[in-house]
Amino acid sequence: MEPELELRPDLEAPALARAYVRASCADAADPDGVALAASDLVTDAVRRSPPDGRIRLAVLREPGKLVVRVVPGPPPGTDAPRAALAVCEAWGVDDSEGGRTVWCRFDALG
C-alpha cells in the first residue's frame, strides 16, 4: 500500500494537500501544477464529503510519471475539477470497495 494522507473535509484540507504534494514531488516537471491539481481534487472532495467524512490523498510514482489519487472522487457523470484537468496529462475515475477514486497523471521529471 502506498503512503497516503488522510484529511478531514474542512477549509484546511486543500492547503494541507498542496504541502503534502509539494514535499512528495519536488523533482516533478511541474511541482506547482501537481500541487494545484491535488488541491483542486481535494477541494472538490471537501464539497462532496459529509462533515464527519475522510478524504484520502496519495502520490504514486510510476516509471516516468506521478499519479495523484483522491478518495472520494466525483459522482458518476461529472468531470474532475477544471484546474486539475488543465495541468495533468491524463485523468480518470476508478470504482472499488474503498470508494470512488479520481486520479491525475503527470510527467515525473523535468
C-alpha positions in Angstrom: 0.0 0.0 0.0 1.3 3.5 -0.9 1.7 6.2 1.7 -1.3 8.5 1.9 -2.5 11.5 3.7 -5.9 11.4 5.4 -7.7 14.7 5.6 -10.9 16.0 7.3 -13.3 17.7 4.8 -12.6 21.2 6.1 -11.2 24.5 4.9 -7.6 23.4 5.8 -7.6 20.3 3.6 -6.6 21.9 0.3 -3.6 23.7 1.8 -2.5 20.5 3.6 -2.9 18.7 0.3 -0.7 21.2 -1.5 2.0 21.0 1.1 2.0 17.2 1.1 2.2 17.0 -2.7 5.0 19.6 -2.9 7.0 17.7 -0.4 6.3 14.4 -2.2 7.2 15.6 -5.7 9.7 18.4 -5.6 11.5 16.8 -8.5 8.5 16.7 -10.8 8.5 18.6 -14.1 5.8 21.0 -12.7 5.5 20.5 -8.9 3.3 23.6 -8.6 0.9 22.2 -11.3 0.8 18.9 -9.5 0.1 20.7 -6.2 -2.6 22.8 -7.9 -4.3 19.7 -9.3 -4.2 17.9 -5.9 -5.6 21.0 -4.2 -8.4 21.2 -6.7 -9.3 17.5 -6.4 -9.3 17.8 -2.6 -11.4 20.9 -2.7 -14.0 19.0 -4.8 -13.9 16.1 -2.3 -14.4 18.6 0.6 -17.6 19.9 -1.1 -18.9 16.4 -1.6 -18.0 14.8 1.8 -20.1 14.7 4.9 -18.6 16.7 7.9 -17.5 13.5 9.6 -16.1 12.0 6.4 -12.5 11.5 5.5 -10.5 12.3 2.3 -7.5 10.2 1.3 -4.8 11.6 -0.9 -1.8 9.7 -2.3 1.0 10.5 -4.7 2.3 7.4 -6.5 5.5 7.1 -8.6 5.3 5.1 -11.8 8.1 4.8 -14.4 8.5 8.4 -15.6 5.1 9.5 -14.1 3.5 10.8 -11.0 -0.1 9.9 -10.2 -2.2 11.9 -7.6 -5.2 9.9 -6.3 -8.0 11.3 -4.2 -10.9 9.4 -2.5 -13.8 10.3 -2.7 -13.9 11.1 -6.4 -16.6 12.9 -8.2 -20.0 11.2 -8.7 -20.8 9.4 -11.9 -21.4 11.7 -14.8 -19.2 14.6 -13.6 -15.7 15.6 -14.6 -12.7 16.2 -12.4 -12.3 19.9 -11.5 -11.1 22.1 -14.4 -7.8 23.2 -12.8 -6.8 19.6 -12.4 -7.7 18.8 -16.0 -5.8 21.8 -17.3 -2.4 20.7 -15.9 -2.4 16.9 -16.0 -1.6 14.7 -19.0 -4.4 12.2 -18.2 -7.1 11.7 -15.6 -9.7 9.1 -14.7 -12.0 7.7 -12.1 -11.9 4.2 -10.6 -14.6 2.5 -8.5 -13.6 0.0 -5.8 -14.8 -1.3 -2.4 -12.8 1.6 -0.9 -14.8 4.2 -2.7 -14.7 6.2 -5.9 -11.2 7.4 -6.7 -10.2 10.2 -9.1 -6.7 10.3 -10.4 -4.4 12.6 -12.4 -1.2 11.6 -14.1 1.8 13.9 -14.7 5.3 13.7 -16.2 7.6 12.8 -13.2 10.7 14.7 -14.1 11.5 17.9 -15.8 
